[in-house]
Structure formats: structure tokens, C-alpha cells
Amino acid sequence: MPETVTDTIRTIIGEDASFSGEFHISGSIRIDGAFSGVIQCRGRVVVGETGVVKTNIHANDVIVSGRVEGNIFASNSVQLLPGSTVLGDIVASNLVVEEGVEFQGRAKIQKYLQ
């Protein structure tokens, strides 16, 4: 399947970086460092293994390998990968929780429109 504009990660917060503020993105973002603030994304949000995010996330797709402290709202899917931690609620059309995930919150599987 060809990569689309929203699949291409053009914004990265590196492992040694921290950022506080607002991101309103039409593409996708990867967070390997620390972020707090607001994320509104029409593409994909990827929280890497070293990523620590303290905010609510609104996106098409969310993939978590690191830590999220806040709610996740995804119009398509949320994937929680082994070793990830989510402290907050999830609303998404599809949810995949792999073995070895810490999830403290509620999950609601329904169509979510941004």
C-alpha cells in the first residue's frame, strides 16, 4: 500500500528534547522525548518507547510504545504496544492492546469524528 501524506512522519520530538505547547498538524508526528500541551493531528501520532506525553491526543491513528498521561481520541485506531503505559481514557473505532501493556482508564469503541 503506498504511503499517504498523513502516514509520512514529518514532525519529530527527539529523545533528548522536551516541548510544551500546541501542535495542530495535518500530517503525522513521532514523539520520542517529553511533550505536554495540546495535540490535534489529522494523521498519526506515534509515541516512541522513550516518549512521555502529558496531554489529550486527538488524531486519526495513535500508536503508543511509551507513556501517555491523558485521554486518547482516534477516528481510526489506537495500538498499545508491549511496554507502553496509558493513564487515561480511550475513544476509538478500533483498539489493539498487546500483552505487557499498563492501561488505567476506560475504553469506548465507537466511531469518533474529529
Secondary structure as UniProt FT lines:
FT   TURN            5..7
FT   STRAND          9..13
FT   TURN            15..16
FT   STRAND          18..25
FT   STRAND          28..31
FT   STRAND          34..41
FT   STRAND          44..47
FT   TURN            49..50
FT   STRAND          52..54
FT   STRAND          57..64
FT   STRAND          67..69
FT   STRAND          72..80
FT   TURN            82..83
FT   STRAND          85..87
FT   STRAND          90..97
FT   TURN            99..100
FT   STRAND          102..104
FT   STRAND          107..109
//
